[in-house]
Amino acid sequence: MIKKELLSDFKYFDLNNQKLIIWKSFDRLEESLSGGTDFDLLLVQGDGEILLGLLEERGWTKFIAEKWRRFRNIHDYFKVFLDEEGKSVIIHFHVHEVVRTGQRFTKSLEINNELFMDQLTIKNGFETVREGFDLE
């Protein structure tokens, strides 16, 4: 049920010209769908300001991460879903407008988002990058 609702949200964003993909840690999808960890999403096409408004339209709430976890052009959101048993599950993700490489607090090289467009594939209904691309 959560997966279906998430895919519906992603389709809504895509129909509004805001393409989000899971760009890393796809191997933790089940854990992310159960609220055990976060999603790292990349806005490969679109406009961050437009997307932020669409996220709010779909019931996502922006939160401010602890100061040491905040990074430029990364936005943090959560939404409460009901699982198959009717229990509340908090799903959260980070929307990256750019990908930066380097050590955790000194990431200096920004990677052009267009490089991701040629690497897209669909797994379990979600758009992501081809296997191994996130490690290259």
Backbone as CSV, one residue per row, in Angstrom:
resi,resn,N_x,N_y,N_z,CA_x,CA_y,CA_z,C_x,C_y,C_z
1,MET,0.814,-1.188,0.000,0.000,0.000,0.000,0.863,1.260,0.000
2,ILE,1.906,1.296,0.830,2.798,2.449,0.882,3.506,2.616,-0.465
3,LYS,3.974,1.509,-1.016,4.665,1.556,-2.315,3.746,2.147,-3.379
4,LYS,2.498,1.712,-3.402,1.536,2.205,-4.393,1.334,3.714,-4.250
5,GLU,1.200,4.187,-3.011,1.017,5.619,-2.780,2.257,6.421,-3.170
6,LEU,3.433,5.896,-2.850,4.671,6.575,-3.240,4.790,6.667,-4.754
7,LEU,4.514,5.557,-5.437,4.586,5.567,-6.901,3.579,6.547,-7.490
8,SER,2.424,6.668,-6.862,1.424,7.642,-7.309,1.961,9.068,-7.164
9,ASP,2.617,9.340,-6.048,3.212,10.668,-5.852,4.289,10.937,-6.905
10,PHE,5.170,9.952,-7.140,6.243,10.145,-8.122,5.668,10.360,-9.517
11,LYS,4.601,9.651,-9.847,3.958,9.839,-11.152,3.384,11.248,-11.251
12,TYR,2.773,11.727,-10.170,2.225,13.086,-10.142,3.329,14.112,-10.395
13,PHE,4.459,13.934,-9.740,5.579,14.858,-9.943,6.053,14.805,-11.388
14,ASP,6.169,13.583,-11.919,6.630,13.404,-13.297,5.672,14.073,-14.285
15,LEU,4.367,13.927,-14.055,3.375,14.566,-14.932,3.469,16.087,-14.871
16,ASN,4.043,16.595,-13.790,4.254,18.038,-13.635,5.702,18.423,-13.948
17,ASN,6.354,17.591,-14.762,7.716,17.848,-15.267,8.772,17.951,-14.170
18,GLN,8.591,17.170,-13.119,9.555,17.121,-12.021,9.947,15.654,-11.842
19,LYS,11.047,15.252,-12.459,11.444,13.845,-12.451,12.359,13.544,-11.279
20,LEU,11.854,12.684,-10.389,12.619,12.223,-9.232,12.986,10.758,-9.426
21,ILE,14.221,10.422,-9.085,14.647,9.021,-9.123,15.309,8.680,-7.790
22,ILE,15.322,7.392,-7.479,16.138,6.920,-6.359,17.539,6.784,-6.929
23,TRP,18.472,7.555,-6.425,19.779,7.585,-7.085,20.865,6.813,-6.346
24,LYS,20.596,6.371,-5.133,21.580,5.527,-4.449,20.876,4.671,-3.407
25,SER,21.550,3.622,-2.997,21.060,2.713,-1.947,19.730,2.058,-2.290
26,PHE,19.534,1.739,-3.568,18.301,1.075,-3.975,18.173,-0.299,-3.317
27,ASP,19.299,-0.869,-2.937,19.278,-2.187,-2.292,18.568,-2.155,-0.934
28,ARG,18.297,-0.974,-0.415,17.579,-0.841,0.863,16.123,-0.427,0.659
29,LEU,15.570,-0.702,-0.527,14.216,-0.270,-0.850,13.187,-0.772,0.158
30,GLU,13.211,-2.056,0.480,12.215,-2.609,1.412,12.307,-1.948,2.787
31,GLU,13.535,-1.696,3.236,13.716,-1.023,4.523,13.186,0.410,4.460
32,SER,13.375,1.074,3.313,12.868,2.434,3.141,11.351,2.452,3.109
33,LEU,10.740,1.456,2.464,9.281,1.389,2.362,8.613,1.081,3.697
34,SER,9.379,0.544,4.637,8.808,0.256,5.952,9.156,1.333,6.977
35,GLY,9.850,2.395,6.531,10.200,3.496,7.424,11.488,3.281,8.194
36,GLY,12.189,2.178,7.929,13.415,1.868,8.653,14.604,2.723,8.274
37,THR,14.605,3.263,7.078,15.657,4.166,6.624,15.045,5.112,5.600
38,ASP,15.841,6.039,5.123,15.334,7.059,4.212,15.552,6.679,2.749
39,PHE,14.940,7.469,1.878,15.182,7.416,0.443,16.092,8.588,0.102
40,ASP,17.024,8.376,-0.813,17.786,9.484,-1.384,17.310,9.651,-2.816
41,LEU,16.602,10.747,-3.048,16.033,11.024,-4.356,16.825,12.136,-5.024
42,LEU,16.905,12.055,-6.349,17.573,13.086,-7.129,16.563,13.696,-8.078
43,LEU,16.510,15.013,-8.106,15.686,15.736,-9.068,16.505,15.845,-10.351
44,VAL,16.286,14.900,-11.279,17.102,14.892,-12.502,16.578,15.857,-13.545
45,GLN,15.295,16.177,-13.468,14.726,17.175,-14.364,13.653,17.932,-13.603
46,GLY,13.665,19.231,-13.742,12.644,20.039,-13.097,13.242,21.240,-12.403
47,ASP,12.452,21.797,-11.506,12.832,23.001,-10.789,12.532,22.776,-9.315
48,GLY,13.535,22.940,-8.488,13.389,22.678,-7.063,12.248,23.424,-6.415
49,GLU,12.039,24.670,-6.783,10.962,25.462,-6.184,9.591,24.916,-6.560
50,ILE,9.440,24.515,-7.814,8.168,23.932,-8.253,7.934,22.609,-7.537
51,LEU,8.975,21.774,-7.478,8.836,20.481,-6.815,8.453,20.639,-5.352
52,LEU,9.058,21.593,-4.670,8.761,21.781,-3.250,7.281,22.082,-3.037
53,GLY,6.685,22.861,-3.919,5.254,23.138,-3.837,4.417,21.897,-4.105
54,LEU,4.832,21.087,-5.078,4.100,19.860,-5.407,4.183,18.841,-4.273
55,LEU,5.333,18.783,-3.616,5.475,17.882,-2.466,4.457,18.237,-1.388
56,GLU,4.333,19.512,-1.103,3.374,19.947,-0.094,1.945,19.647,-0.524
57,GLU,1.647,19.813,-1.827,0.322,19.476,-2.347,-0.030,18.022,-2.070
58,ARG,0.954,17.142,-2.140,0.732,15.707,-1.963,0.859,15.262,-0.505
59,GLY,0.966,16.219,0.406,0.953,15.882,1.823,2.303,15.650,2.459
60,TRP,3.375,15.942,1.743,4.723,15.803,2.315,5.027,17.050,3.140
61,THR,5.664,16.854,4.276,5.994,17.948,5.185,7.502,18.133,5.223
62,LYS,7.916,19.364,4.999,9.349,19.677,5.052,9.786,19.708,6.509
63,PHE,10.944,19.136,6.778,11.508,19.263,8.118,12.936,19.756,8.010
64,ILE,13.398,20.356,9.064,14.751,20.893,9.114,15.621,19.902,9.870
65,ALA,16.597,19.374,9.173,17.510,18.405,9.787,18.407,19.112,10.804
66,GLU,18.997,18.309,11.679,19.961,18.853,12.630,21.039,19.601,11.845
67,LYS,21.585,20.628,12.454,22.521,21.505,11.750,23.662,20.732,11.091
68,TRP,24.209,19.738,11.766,25.353,19.019,11.218,24.969,18.099,10.059
69,ARG,23.628,17.893,9.860,23.168,17.040,8.771,22.657,17.842,7.580
70,ARG,22.606,19.147,7.686,22.069,19.982,6.616,23.117,20.237,5.550
71,PHE,22.678,20.151,4.304,23.555,20.435,3.178,22.816,21.293,2.175
72,ARG,23.577,22.086,1.459,23.023,22.958,0.424,22.341,22.116,-0.657
73,ASN,21.159,22.545,-1.091,20.394,21.908,-2.161,19.921,20.497,-1.849
74,ILE,19.767,20.183,-0.559,19.151,18.926,-0.148,17.982,19.289,0.762
75,HIS,16.808,18.768,0.417,15.588,19.093,1.143,15.042,17.829,1.789
76,ASP,14.606,17.934,3.024,14.169,16.788,3.811,12.650,16.826,3.994
77,TYR,11.994,15.697,3.697,10.543,15.608,3.776,10.108,14.307,4.435
78,PHE,8.917,14.345,5.056,8.318,13.122,5.576,6.815,13.149,5.335
79,LYS,6.238,11.949,5.391,4.787,11.795,5.248,4.393,10.552,6.034
80,VAL,3.240,10.613,6.668,2.743,9.473,7.433,1.805,8.660,6.543
81,PHE,2.087,7.371,6.441,1.274,6.440,5.667,0.687,5.401,6.616
82,LEU,-0.339,4.703,6.149,-0.865,3.557,6.877,-0.414,2.294,6.152
83,ASP,0.119,1.344,6.909,0.520,0.082,6.292,-0.690,-0.839,6.146
84,GLU,-0.468,-2.067,5.685,-1.542,-3.023,5.441,-2.332,-3.351,6.708
85,GLU,-1.705,-3.188,7.874,-2.365,-3.477,9.144,-3.004,-2.238,9.766
86,GLY,-2.926,-1.109,9.068,-3.511,0.123,9.579,-2.623,0.880,10.547
87,LYS,-1.365,0.466,10.667,-0.424,1.149,11.560,0.244,2.307,10.816
88,SER,0.507,3.380,11.534,1.178,4.540,10.953,2.658,4.247,10.724
89,VAL,3.124,4.644,9.538,4.525,4.486,9.175,5.009,5.824,8.631
90,ILE,6.105,6.310,9.171,6.677,7.568,8.685,7.712,7.229,7.619
91,ILE,7.487,7.774,6.430,8.435,7.631,5.327,9.110,8.979,5.164
92,HIS,10.434,8.963,5.065,11.112,10.239,4.824,12.147,10.082,3.725
93,PHE,12.348,11.182,3.042,13.365,11.178,1.994,14.059,12.520,1.908
94,HIS,15.180,12.474,1.238,15.995,13.656,0.985,15.980,13.884,-0.520
95,VAL,15.567,15.063,-0.927,15.582,15.424,-2.337,16.871,16.189,-2.594
96,HIS,17.718,15.605,-3.409,18.978,16.235,-3.800,18.748,16.957,-5.124
97,GLU,19.060,18.232,-5.154,18.993,18.958,-6.426,20.269,18.746,-7.227
98,VAL,21.355,18.449,-6.537,22.629,18.144,-7.180,23.283,16.997,-6.423
99,VAL,24.182,16.321,-7.104,24.990,15.281,-6.459,26.397,15.839,-6.322
100,ARG,26.909,15.768,-5.109,28.274,16.224,-4.847,29.079,15.038,-4.353
101,THR,30.332,14.987,-4.758,31.199,13.898,-4.321,32.292,14.439,-3.410
102,GLY,32.901,13.544,-2.684,33.971,13.907,-1.760,33.636,13.411,-0.372
103,GLN,34.451,13.765,0.583,34.213,13.380,1.969,32.923,14.011,2.468
104,ARG,32.323,13.422,3.475,31.003,13.823,3.965,30.812,15.331,4.111
105,PHE,31.735,16.034,4.715,31.540,17.457,4.950,32.353,18.352,4.020
106,THR,33.055,17.760,3.077,33.860,18.569,2.153,33.566,18.215,0.707
107,LYS,32.328,17.877,0.413,31.960,17.500,-0.951,32.061,18.733,-1.840
108,SER,32.933,18.670,-2.835,33.181,19.863,-3.628,32.866,19.698,-5.115
109,LEU,32.918,18.485,-5.646,32.669,18.283,-7.067,31.183,18.013,-7.279
110,GLU,30.524,18.863,-8.060,29.116,18.654,-8.376,29.014,17.923,-9.703
111,ILE,28.170,16.905,-9.742,27.981,16.094,-10.943,26.716,16.569,-11.650
112,ASN,26.821,16.777,-12.955,25.704,17.246,-13.756,24.581,16.208,-13.727
113,ASN,23.381,16.620,-13.376,22.247,15.710,-13.278,21.917,15.029,-14.600
114,GLU,22.261,15.663,-15.710,21.974,15.074,-17.018,22.717,13.757,-17.224
115,LEU,23.839,13.560,-16.542,24.564,12.294,-16.651,23.719,11.118,-16.181
116,PHE,22.800,11.386,-15.263,21.949,10.328,-14.727,20.874,9.900,-15.728
117,MET,20.469,10.814,-16.610,19.365,10.521,-17.527,19.663,9.332,-18.437
118,ASP,20.906,9.148,-18.842,21.275,8.029,-19.712,21.461,6.728,-18.943
119,GLN,21.326,6.772,-17.637,21.587,5.606,-16.796,20.325,5.057,-16.127
120,LEU,19.150,5.560,-16.518,17.916,5.217,-15.824,17.378,3.838,-16.190
121,THR,16.799,3.214,-15.200,16.117,1.939,-15.361,14.968,1.902,-14.364
122,ILE,14.059,0.966,-14.556,12.949,0.812,-13.618,13.123,-0.507,-12.885
123,LYS,13.074,-0.424,-11.560,13.160,-1.602,-10.698,12.017,-1.531,-9.700
124,ASN,11.276,-2.593,-9.601,10.150,-2.649,-8.645,9.220,-1.450,-8.789
125,GLY,9.105,-0.925,-9.998,8.212,0.199,-10.262,8.839,1.569,-10.083
126,PHE,9.996,1.635,-9.444,10.669,2.910,-9.188,11.744,3.168,-10.239
127,GLU,11.905,4.439,-10.606,13.018,4.797,-11.474,14.272,4.944,-10.630
128,THR,15.335,4.391,-11.135,16.618,4.450,-10.461,17.711,4.402,-11.532
129,VAL,18.942,4.361,-11.108,20.045,4.246,-12.064,20.395,2.779,-12.249
130,ARG,21.040,2.493,-13.359,21.426,1.110,-13.644,22.337,0.588,-12.545
131,GLU,22.342,-0.709,-12.391,23.143,-1.379,-11.367,24.605,-0.947,-11.448
132,GLY,25.160,-0.562,-10.326,26.573,-0.205,-10.245,26.895,1.253,-10.525
133,PHE,25.946,1.996,-11.129,26.238,3.396,-11.469,26.528,4.232,-10.238
134,ASP,25.822,3.977,-9.134,26.033,4.766,-7.924,27.390,4.504,-7.294
135,LEU,28.038,3.425,-7.684,29.370,3.114,-7.126,30.510,3.642,-8.005
136,GLU,30.184,4.046,-9.237,31.246,4.450,-10.178,31.867,5.796,-9.834
